[in-house]
Amino acid sequence: MAVRPVAFGIRLRDKGRTLSVRHQSRDPQTYLVVDAREGHETRRRAHSSLFAALTDAAASWRKRLH
């Protein structure tokens, strides 16, 4: 069975903040979490596994509530 990278991405938007998870095109084994806010610098974090990227995205998205 062939192993393919994620064929989709995740994008969450709320009040001028966008959080996305996507497969990094340069390195097939890396996933990128991009946290962009209006008036702030965009943060990019690379993860070696999809699980780590999704965990990071979920934690970042929950933090917006506090």
C-alpha positions, 0 to 999 in steps of 0.5 A: 500500500502506498503512503501519501501525504495529506491530500487536504488542509485545515483552515480555521478563521475567527475575528481576523485570525487564520490558523492553517495546517498543510503539507509542506511542498519542499519536504514530503515528511513535514507539515506546516502550521501557519498562524496569521493575525491581522496586525501581527507577524505570521508564525510558521511552525514545522512538524515532522508528523501530522499528529504533532501538527494537528495537536499544535493547531488544536492547542493554538486554536483553544488558546484564542478562547482565553 
